[in-house]
Amino acid sequence: MGESLSEDKLSKIKEFSRMFKDYMQTDDYREDENERRKRKPLFEPLYKDKIDDLTELDFKSIILSLWATGFFGNRDYVVNRIMQENSFEKIKKELKALLWGSDPLEKRYDKFNVKGLGPASVTEILTFIFPDSCGIWNDKARKALRILGFSENEIPLNKYHIKAKEYIKFNNHLKLISQELEKNLNLKDIDLIEVDFFLYTVFLNQARVITTKPPYEWDHFEIRDKVYEIGNSLGFEAEKEKLIARGAQVDVVWRAKIANLGAVTYVFEVHKSGDPDKDILNLQRAKVNPTVQRLVIVSDEPGIKKFKKEVANLHEDFRNALTYFDVKDVEEMYDSLEVIGRVLSKLDLVKPDFEIQETQS
């Protein structure tokens, strides 16, 4: 594989292995393992000998079962958006090429194109089909790897969308972690789904190990998607890359229907670097839409300061419509809602519409 683990990483993996072993003795772990066993059959329609017969209901079941979509309060809305933005034939063709195409994984991964399926969802599907060789690339895994001492030079931990070569390097490191877990826990055949459980344990227990705090980094597209997912989770109709007015395509829109006001729209523009004038002009154009109630700049502390300085002399009406969302607050809100989503998912209070219909038929 070419990769290896430093003594510092081995020491941290060993320390967290003890915490993971404690977790393996809990009811939570047994519930998680039981959930994994129940979810596995949902992926069977994607197996090589069955994928040609994949149905829309099969696909919806798979997407609704993903941990990546478990965050959303209205998962049916998410699935319906994917189905609206892609024909089912395209989805089926793309999944077959990704999972069973003749090209190496590097080419198959980079070619995959289904709008609405982000890297967390795509890699989770790969993991459940190929648990020994593919891992889940998501926010918690990246944060956990940073806690374990991995650097940006080894794995692109600050990137949201990664290329296939980077994903393969990530998988190779997960396999090394798997080998260490087998030694530390005296177990055999720990696959990369189990490694994902381990990394989540690392993330949850990070305060119990002294680590050097890394510089704060963030990815424009990841923050955009988190703002979108927060909106969905809160019950808004959220859209990404939305043309909200002539010449104004914004990063995220939250829309709600309020009885006396009709539709109310909140517009979000994520800014990481460069001249803010383009984003300011975009928001000025967006404000022409009569449903727009708030214009939200999403950035870090230096970016927000820069925006406030730039708009200080603009029309008061525009300045009063502006508000600011710090990316650290986005991260904190997303993490909190994700925990709530996981708990509600375990309660199983509401079944998706198509599951209810299927049960009744």
Secondary structure as UniProt FT lines:
FT   HELIX           7..24
FT   HELIX           27..39
FT   HELIX           40..46
FT   TURN            48..50
FT   HELIX           51..53
FT   HELIX           56..65
FT   HELIX           67..70
FT   HELIX           75..85
FT   HELIX           88..100
FT   HELIX           105..111
FT   TURN            115..116
FT   HELIX           119..129
FT   TURN            131..133
FT   HELIX           139..147
FT   TURN            148..149
FT   TURN            152..154
FT   TURN            157..158
FT   HELIX           164..185
FT   HELIX           192..204
FT   HELIX           206..208
FT   HELIX           220..233
FT   TURN            234..235
FT   STRAND          237..245
FT   TURN            246..247
FT   STRAND          248..258
FT   TURN            259..261
FT   STRAND          262..270
FT   HELIX           277..286
FT   TURN            287..288
FT   TURN            290..291
FT   STRAND          292..299
FT   HELIX           301..311
FT   TURN            312..313
FT   HELIX           316..321
FT   STRAND          322..326
FT   HELIX           327..347
FT   HELIX           353..360
//
